[in-house]
Amino acid sequence: MSASGIEVQQLSSGYAGAKVIREVSLATAPGEILAVLGKNGMGKSTLLKAMMGLLPRMGGSVRFAGREATRLPPYAVARLGVGYVAQEKALFQDLTVEENLRLAVRRTDFEVALAEVERAFPFLLQRLKQRAGTLSGGEQKMLLMARSLAVGGKVLLIDEITEGLQPSVIDRLAGVIRDARARHGTTMLLVEQHLPFALAVADRWAVLDRGEIADTGAAGEPDAAARILRHLSV
Ligand SMILES: Nc1ncnc2c1ncn2[C@@H]1O[C@H](COP(=O)(O)OP(=O)(O)OP(=O)(O)O)[C@@H](O)[C@H]1O
């Protein structure tokens, strides 16, 4: 297993005894980007939450950067250098943009973190004193992404970052993700519904169907989109 990759083996998880994901196995090489796609309700968010320790693991194992994380709570998973960009609002709505960033990066140099934010989303530097809750939905997603980049983890788990974003912002995000990987070798697992975005940024893909991996492949293969679409069509 790679020193900075993700290794999930036969992971099961869910809610109050109801298994939603069943024996899911996934692995990435260091700096690799894996897109996990699937229809609504197939367990994509549940998979990320179980990996982060936000939901009980009902079987199987999770390792990040070669380190065992199966029994760790979320704060300890984060300490392994794993960032999580949640689908739902995960910002402190009443705190400013700057305060949200400072809380995330307090253990590293804030100026270095700000340089990362400026490189990804320069508009946020003009909004440092604005309350996060008054940013638009798309701007809040950019702040969430910037906050994870500023922390500088080796692994990022990103849940449907493109949802509700305009095409130009989605293009910008693709550039930001490629840039982070190129400069820091960040390993990423992207849960996505946006197929062109997923295939543009990922090296490999996997489809989750009713909590199980139904198909996997390389993003560069000519039939990748057709194979994925077979699973996404109703
Ligand atoms: N808090 C919860 N309590 C009970 N069941 C839940 C909870 N959250 C999600 N589920 C169920 O788990 C299943 C998978 O949900 P999940 O959010 O992981 O799907 P998803 O693939 O991320 O879907 P989407 O693309 O719509 O976000 C669904 O059937 C959902 O109803």
The ligand as a Gaussian input file, in Angstrom:
#p B3LYP/6-31G(d) Opt

LIG

0 1
 N      -29.237000       9.930000       8.786000
 C      -29.753000       8.871000       8.137000
 N      -30.534000       7.965000       8.785000
 C      -31.034000       6.896000       8.143000
 N      -30.829000       6.619000       6.835000
 C      -30.085000       7.485000       6.142000
 C      -29.492000       8.652000       6.755000
 N      -28.801000       9.328000       5.802000
 C      -28.931000       8.617000       4.671000
 N      -29.682000       7.516000       4.868000
 C      -30.045000       6.508000       3.864000
 O      -28.877000       5.886000       3.363000
 C      -28.994000       5.655000       1.969000
 C      -27.781000       6.226000       1.258000
 O      -27.736000       7.637000       1.461000
 P      -26.471000       8.494000       0.997000
 O      -26.706000       9.901000       1.440000
 O      -25.228000       7.833000       1.409000
 O      -26.614000       8.372000      -0.584000
 P      -25.850000       9.158000      -1.738000
 O      -25.436000       8.131000      -2.735000
 O      -24.809000      10.040000      -1.179000
 O      -27.062000       9.995000      -2.340000
 P      -27.137000      11.505000      -2.933000
 O      -26.429000      11.468000      -4.226000
 O      -28.625000      11.675000      -3.083000
 O      -26.511000      12.415000      -1.909000
 C      -30.323000       6.274000       1.533000
 O      -31.255000       5.259000       1.377000
 C      -30.705000       7.171000       2.675000
 O      -32.102000       7.200000       2.834000

